[in-house]
Amino acid sequence: MFETLSDRLDKVFTGLRGKGRLTDADIDATAREIRIALLEADVALPVVRAFIGSVKERARGAEVSGALNPAQQVIKVVNEELVGILGGETRRIRLAKQSPTVIMLAGLQGSGKTTLAGKLGRWLREQGHTPLLVACDLQRPNAVNQLSIVAGQAGVDVYAPEPGNGIGDPIRVAADSIEHARRTMHDVVVVDTAGRLGIDAELMAQAAGIRDAVQPDETLFVVDAMIGQDAVNTATAFADGVGFSGVVLTKLDGDARGGAALSVRYVTGQPIMFASTGEKLTDFDVFHPERMASRILG
Ligand code: GDP
């Protein structure tokens, strides 16, 4: 479906091997191809522009001779720049000095927060922790039930308002859950929050209220990689409204080319920490910048 960047650049540089330095015309043609590749991978336009600026700089100094042909040289530069922007190395969860460590999840409805709570629960348990999943998505009728199901699959405990008490106050539930975790010796609390289909002020205020109540050590912004260019607006809104310390990309098993990763990281400056690649609890891993760079380059 997509022509990879290396195929595109090979065409640009046909016959160039052995000619010395890349000319300005070569570099402009290169920039055009990189631009197309990044836009096809769904990277947001301002990010594409900034990125191309820095690659052009480096391409100007590149010699054509040597072990790599011009296309390979440019790909190497693009790859290094991408890995750099995507964070270089994986950043791990910061554990609190005093238990419990609190991890809050925020994002749009359907982005995969509740599923992620289960995945994180399972992953934390495997790392030797005793996590508690907290149901603060009291907006969606089935969300509490869904969280209980994934907690059961993950083999971890859940804290939720009693059924039949009407919809509770999520900020209260969040605050109480920390006390509960202390009493019951859970060392990590994962707080699932409500998301709307679009960004709205009430949702942001509620998420900010939960944040103030639980003082999270990490707030993870959960974003569906398939939303592509919209990821930038959504990420900016959550950065302003709630603030976050890390990003989780979900639905990377779909055919998204991963541009959302680059855009969100670039625009917010926050690291991408985990990647979700399916509906099962095992479809989950820490984020690897170099894998994402290859995916973006095709
Ligand atoms: P929430 O509204 O943010 O809590 O989102 P959910 O956790 O309910 O997820 C919404 C839908 O996306 C559900 O049908 C999940 O099974 C599905 N889902 C979540 N993560 C992934 C993923 O990484 N890949 C795929 N293919 N589906 C996912």
Residues whose N, C-alpha, C, O or C-beta is under 5 A from the ligand:
A	BS01	GDP	L108 Q109 G110 S111 G112 K113 T114 T115 L116 T250 K251 L252 D253 S276 T277 G278 E279
